[in-house]
Amino acid sequence: MATPRVPGSGGERTLELPCGTSLDPHDIDLGMREYTCSCGETHAVVTDVHPPSRFFPESLVTILQETIEPADEFEEFGTPHLMGVVMEEFPEKVVTYDGSDDGGVGYAMLWVTDFDSRRLHEIVVELVVELMEHAISHAEDDTAVSEFESQMLEFDVSEFVDQYRRQREFESEHDHAL
């Protein structure tokens, strides 16, 4: 007799992590930010449903979305683009799972990294700062370029990540984005 199942959830699926350990993508839930692996390490977990505000204040996310026009099927700049930049920089440290046809998961895309979520957060910030530096270098306003470069000299990625992560620790369902 056939067993009832969610459409698209058939078949055993595994994802080989950068450490060599296998993971069943169905073990990842939408609230997860890290996966404690049997290899002894903790790996960052990101899904497409995680908003970019996981890494940046909403005000910066809005600027990125207004400034960057994606050249893909997405309507606006978002988490898939952030993870794409990470994958481009660290291709051997990030694995992906396309869950778009898998009715057994609540996401369309999953990324698992070789680094923990805090280190991933630092990497995302560093890479976006690099993108911003590249973009501002094309500005015709030398004052804006100088001001941005001056501000970046004072910007401490590690301190930003520490402060942001402390502030983003939501206490209840009434908390809101920064």
Buried (B, 14 or more C-beta within 10 A) or exposed (E): EEEEEEEEBEEEBEBEBBBEBEBEBBEBEEEBBBBEBEEEBBBBBBBBEBEBBBBBBEEBBBBBBEEBEBEEEEEBBBBBBBBBBBBEEBEEBBBBBEBEEBEBBEBBBBBBBBBBBBBBBBBBBBBBBEBBEEEBEEEEEEEEBEEBEEEEEEEEBEEBBBEBBEEBEEEEEEEEEE
